[in-house]
Amino acid sequence: MPTRPAPTERQKRLGAELRKMRLAAGRTTEYAAGLLGLDRTKVSNMESGIRATSPERIRILASNYDCADKAYVDALVAMADVRKRGWWEQFRGSLPQGLLDVAELEWFAPRLRSYQTVHIPGLLQLGEYARAIFAAALPPLPKSEVELRVVQRMRRQQVLDNDQPVEYVAYVHEWALRMQFGGRRATREQLLHVCEASERENVELRVLPVEAGAFPGAGHAVLYAEGAVPQLDTVHLDSAHGGEFTHSEAQLAKYRAHMDWWHAHTLSPKDSRDLIQTIVRQL
């Protein structure tokens, strides 16, 4: 199989899991290479995501690594068995790879949770609101790239209403609702859209009121994407210097605790909608 010049986060994750499985079994790359009839370099490339692998090879490795977790192995096989390009690939070369990796992460996740402290979650944004966010970037983005980012962000939202819509829980700080990206009218339309979206069966929106005081993870927007099995969960941290993906056991446990804290301290979905409606009337 040919090598990839720039593997996606999902491809790198599959390779990392194969490496983790091999190390847990106490096996060397030479051992894996012998099983697959490859040289050691190709196995190393496979474990870094640079080289693709097949479902059959994954099952051979798992069997010889004595991995008895069938659900986990099946999930890895599914990650390798991708037979068509995702819609986000049409933006490759035009937008930063991190934006495409987020879209890919959301597409394959059965459940998403996020918390936002500054703006409305991307999966619930309207075009005008998203445009105002991208237009405020420093250094300034060319207008053409701003528009391309808006289009890509709108396309991401199809995960909420496709044939198998993702389950999405969004935690939003009250101040994020009061930030007027795009002005009063755009903010008002955005908040009404959020209320409408939160009525969907697969979308739950909860607001953290300012009275709640301090909260964990201040200053970061966090997306927690569940995998087919818990070992394949992934966290995406968004910041001014770009996004970061993490999936170590310690980090996953940390951000699961963050999400549990937000769930315990935010308003119910109904009370959240009531608060949003109050803010709309104040605009």
C-alpha positions, 0 to 999 in steps of 0.5 A: 500500500502507498504511503501518505504524505500527510495522514489525518488524525484518524489515520494517525490514531489507528496507527497509534493504537496498533503500536499500543497493542504491540507494546502491550503484548511485548512484541517488536516491530521485527515480530510484526513485520514477520507476521505480515511479510513486510520489512520493519520500516513499513511496519513503523510507517503503518504505526505512524499512520503514514502507511495504510493497512488492511482489516485483514492485517489488523486481525492478524496482528490482534490475534498474534498480540493476544488481544481478546477485546473483540469490540476494540479490534472490530472498531480498529478494523472499521477505522481501516475499512474506509472505502470512499472519501469523506466530504471534507476531502474536497477542502484539502489543500484549501483549508488547514488540515486541522479543520478537516480533521475535526470534521472527520472526527465528528463524522465518525463519532456516535456521540459528541460533547463540547463546552464553549465559553466564548461563542456558540458551538460550531455545529450550531452556528449560522453562516453570518455568525461564523463569518464574523468569527473568522473575519476577526482572526489575526492576522486577517484571513483573505475574504475568500478563505473566510467564505471557504471556512464558513462553507466548511463549517456549515457542511459539518452540521450535517452530522446532526441531521443525516440518516444516523444523526450524532447525539450531541450535548453542548454546554455553553457559558452564558457569556458566550450567548451574550457575545454579539458576533456580527452585531445585535441582529445576527446574535438574535437570529443565532440565539433563536436558531440555537433554541430551535436546534436544541429541540431536536431529539439528538441535541441537548443544550445546557447553559452555565449561568454566570452565577455559577462562578468559576469553572474548569477548563477556563479559556478553552473550547473543548470537544469530546468525541466518543469512539466506537469503544471508550479506548478510542475516545478523542478530545479536541482542544481549540485555542488561538494557536490552533487545535490539538488532539489528545487521547491518552488515558489520563487526558481522556479521564480528565476531560470526562470529569470536565464534562461531568462537572459541566453537566452537574452545574448547568441549567436543564435544557428547558431552563437553558432555553428560557435563559436564551429567550430572556437574552434575545428579548434584551437585544 
